[in-house]
Amino acid sequence: MPVFPTDLRALADEALARIAGDEAGPASNWVAQEDWKQWRAMLTRLRTVLAPPPPSFALFDVPS
C-alpha cells in the first residue's frame, strides 16, 4: 500500500467508519444482506491499515 499523508488516512478511516456504522444507509444498497458480515470484516481490516499511526513522541517525560 502506498504511503498516504496522515490527514488523508484519518479522513478515509472516518469515511469508512460512517459507512460501516450505518446499516440502513447507502451501504445497504451496495451489499447483499447475506454478504454484510464479510463486507464489514473487510472494512474493519482496511480501517486497521488506514488508522493513523500513534504519535512518535513521548506525551509525558517520566524520569527513570
Buried (B, 14 or more C-beta within 10 A) or exposed (E): EEEEEEEEBBBBBEEBBEBBEEEEEEBEEEBEEEEEEEBBEBBEEBBEEBEBEEEEEEEEEEEE
